[in-house]
């Protein structure tokens, strides 16, 4: 069977190696808004006159054309059964391979097929364990790729970087293995080791990194006052507690009458869509903060929620190549509304929405991209990312010297704006 199945748990997007709770509810909770998605049609529906089946010319195929349309498929099926050297062939494997090939032909790395065994494994509960290396990842390609290591995590301590590609786990090649299953091989009890083979841009050969797993415990928001009466808020993820933690942090900081505020979304791999809307609403007081655009042209609007605590204070938002999904929604809205400048480097670019549709008779599931996210100014995030208003690199030399020119630039912008008449 063709095993080049490419799956992402989305958002971009942005997945937690530490959690591993990849149940269907978790997937939908992270990636989908409250919008019903039609189930796959029955065969009779699929061949109706208005089924929308298209030929290779892009024109809709009528029921009368279906026999002609699928003739090469059945001809090939018969050739395999008549002439292939190793008989008998596995008809179920051929069928599943055909589904995989059909979805791959769409050219969308987020639309894919998972066979029943893979689907069960990927959605198996992890008995409450939240132990691993601590990184957000992208599972859309042939290999799992690091979006960003979590702060103070084993992944960060081991030197993992955004866009590192994991080619092997404990010496076993992960090419074509479903990303969710790769994550399960990386997860494990705290105190145990896992060896990742990484391919990094700028290096000629893959290299091994052995990481000791740990139980990852981190707050989603931290804040403090910087010199010059500038408030600093760092949002690490968009989880269930992020909004309440952010409001508490903002309340404490705003009580100190800051002249401006830095919102740090660097290496934030995203999270819940609803949390992103709630976070944006702390800084934008009204208006549409995001659109969700579906294949039929329809759009759903997400508006700012009332009661934001920092809707007037001057802002600068820090972004980098690890800023993805929900954090891009937040940064994009702030930029489009002119609420603040973005400083750093271009963000990751995860802005599509997927839905899992289980197939009948326990035959696995297909994952289909159903929508894309747009900023308030109708800019597409996916595959593009957000371009900062002020580009500032953070080099290895800066990190070694414990310097942060991106944060320094943000403070400079806010300080200058506060001193202008």
Phi, psi and omega in degrees: 000141177295121184256013180278063179268128183244114186236142170231143178270027195026213214031098167027050212178330244131106187236153181259117172294335184285333189271297178075008179272078188265048176286161179302321179296324179295317181298309181295319180299325181282320197249343189243144172279180180279078181216126181292143177242130183296142176288163179297139182290153173289166183302320180299322178292324185295334183253018176286166186297333183252031185289338179081014177294136184241150177272179181292347176272357180089000180269150181293133180264130178279165179306325180293338180269350186296322179298319178291319182300317184265004180302316178298326179296308183291329176296317178295318177305315182290322178299317179299316181290331182271326193238342182299139191293322183263102180245150000279153177277160181269103183297324180295318178296321177297317180298314181292323176296324178295320177297314179301314181296322179298316181288324177296329181294343177291341179076018179248114185295345181266352179258122189199178181237142175232125182289169187303317181294316178297319181296318179295316180295317183293335182253012179290130178296152183257020176054036174078004180283136176229061185234135182178215183258342176082076178205148169268139186226163175244122183252024187275342185263191177296331177234153173292139181234140178287127170276311175191145171284150177282147178301137176061028181259165173302325179297318178293317180296329180279354176089016177296145184230160175303138179077004169298135180255128180270105183268332180219150172237119184051041174085354181262127181296132182259012181302124175079353178281134183309136185302322179298324179286326175299318180300322182293331177285333179278326176295156177172173184299145177302139180096347177266159183257150170225136179254120179254134172264121188247145170245120186240137178302132181097348176253144185277328185235149173297155179219156183263142173227123177262126185237134175272120182294156179211165170278122186264118176234121180209145173282158182269347182218138171224150180213157178196167175262134176262170176300149180083016179061041175254127177276146181230125179233125175247127178251117186273327182202170179245081183251194184294327185262359187298315184298314181294320178293322179294317181296320178295316180296316180295320179300315180295318183286317182295333178294344181263010176052058179290154178277338180195173184219135173259126175251114186263111178247018179293138180058027175265109185281359175107209184152221185288137176297315182300321178296322178300318179295319179294321179292313178306321184292345174286342184242340179240124190273340181198165177102172178283122182260349178193147171246148170242119187250127184260169185296335180273007179093349179288154179229147172245132181264142172241116185258156177299142179266145182290160173096015179297145186264348184222052185271354183241335185294140177302138184235150163226133181249129177267130178227158172209191184292348176264002177278114190219155168059244184301327178289332175287326175300314181297309182295321180296320179293316179299320179293314183294325179280357182069021181284339180187162178270149173264132180235136178137226178231168184304137184283177191295312179096055176242105184216038176238159185241131181243157175224135173275132175239105178297139178274156182296155174061034176056046180258028179093207183204156173246143179248120189237132173289121185250345184197168174230151177269140176235147176286171179306328177271017175065032173274139177275134179271321193295128178074357183241313184080181178255132177270126181292153173291326178231115181274124177222123179277153171241107187268168175298324178296322177297316182295316180299323181275005180058040178248153181223082182296335178292313177295320179301319180294320179299315179296319179300316180298314182291323179294317179295321180292329181286333182270348179285144181289000000 
